[in-house]
Amino acid sequence: MSEMIPTRDGFGNELVKLGKENDKIVVLSGDMEDATRAEYFRDAFPDRFYNLGIAEQDVVGTAAGLSSLGFIPFACSFAVFMTNRAYDMIRLDICYNNSNVKIVCSHAGVTVGEDGASAQCLEDLAIMRVLPNIQVICPADAIEAAKATRAMTGITGPVYMRTSRAPFPVITRESDPFEIGRAVVVRPGGDVTLIACGLMVYESLRAADILRKDGIEARVVNMHTIKPIDIEAIQTAARETGAIVTAEEHQVSGGLGSAVAEVAARFCPVPIEMIGVPDTFGESGTPQELLMKYHLRDTDIAAAAQKALQRKKA
Amino acid sequence: MTTKCEDINVLKTKAVAYRKKVLQIIHAAGSGHPGGSLSAVEIFIALYHYKMAHRPDNPRWEDRDRCIVSKGHCSPVTYVTLADCGYFPESELLRFRKFGSPLQGHVHIRVPGVEFNTGSLGHGLSVANGIALGAKMLKKKIKTYCILGDGEIQEGSVWEAAMTAAHHKLDNLCAIVDYNKVQENGRTNDIKNLEPLPAKWASFGWQVVEVDGHDFHDLLCALDQFDTVSDKPYVILAHTVKGKGVSFMEGKSQWHGKAPKEDQLKAALAELDGIKTN
């Protein structure tokens, strides 16, 4: 069994390391530094940390102002409050102004669990990726979240990353390469490709095990960057396997699945099945109960792969 | 070059010229927002020709004072001011709102001298806070000014920012409310009452001063008083008249966002030419 760590922890720990290396990094929180793990930075660098209170719009605007003086602000809150409540500020202050601000938010997906639908962000990937200038990341595990945190600090311009409250199995290694916009094939296979982000990469690996029992070799692609999407990886998957399943802990519309389908429709049409939350809100429950209810498990992905394979043969 | 002018008569002459230019460029564009530009003319002149440290020959001078134009629809007066300061040639003004021009419909950083893209209301004060906070962290003497509309402060985000500025004692921040009493669809205090406005800002922890926003003596004194404030942000509530200087526009919400036609422009310019500056 893999070690279980929330991706927010990977972010919080790496941000402290980066804070030591770069005194331009400042962190702004909407009173969510405990939940987002920005508190690690607060404790290490109290002079470069501001809790601006429960005021996400203000957090985003203030971050933009700081960035204009050469700071690299990280703006942190729950994904749902930041991306939904402060959307106009992200659009104008961050994206339209092309501000060098990194928005990193926890509590994405149904695995938020018991807090229920109001806190479970299921639309952030969709509404962030339609904004010009911003890059959108959903890491598969804590190690990848740390690498993404470092990578986004190294580029100039807006970045959004979602992290999880729930512990995710650690499935990548420290030595694995990470590059924003470059998908990773985490398991080879020639019959069908499972393209996933976040926790769904792990579920897809398990789905590939299930499929192997039926003699199906599934390729698993970790599409940690939703924008810019790795067009080449999608084209290669379509060409070499002829069928795709996308899987995300997000509304089935507008997120990873849509981004993959947009590429496939234009460049390499193949049957695509999509795993995601089907146009509904979440609810209270344990992460496992909710993953089961919303059909976000390995068995669901394997079943979708069978469907895609049938369409491929038809 | 740092601009500084203390001769009030010179500033008054500028105000007339600015109003004419504002109307001319909106007329040439065929659209734009005259009302809230005409009300803010003296505010812009007081900032850019008297108070702010800035260098039109070096727009990105790192120690310049910053002005965030939160009411981004008053792009006409913003651009007229910046052109007059020498940030770009006056001839560019006639390309306002035209395809391919940097002079976008709402205030835009492609125009030299502009600090931040605005246009959606209720954004600027948080951005100004960020600059003020950053200036303190860098131990720089930069002052940050933020020009807000009165209708704009119906946006809740303004009050989030107002709390932040006071909490962090941003005494290097000066907000100026262009209190022209009129918004797009009527009188501000009929639509959503702002009063008691001075008490609101004061209760949020700001040092408040009220001035006649068309009186240079008042405005310059208020701006100088900003330098003496400590441990608090400072707000100037500038009582102004929407459409100031053109009788058929004054106080009329219909002139919030409409271009004057040829005959209306002619009448407005004639009226402005009749104004005595002494």
Interface residues (C-beta under 8 A of the other chain):
Chain A: V26 D47 R48 Y50 L52 G53 A55 Q57 D58 V60 G61 T62 A63 A64 G65 L66 S67 S68 L69 F71 P73 D88 M89 R91 L92 D93 Y96 N97
Chain B: R66 I68 I109 E115 F116 N117 T118 G119 S120 G122 H123 G124 L125 S126 V127 A128 N129 G130 I131 A132 L133 G134 A135 M137 L138 G156 S157 E160 A161 M163 T164 H167 H168
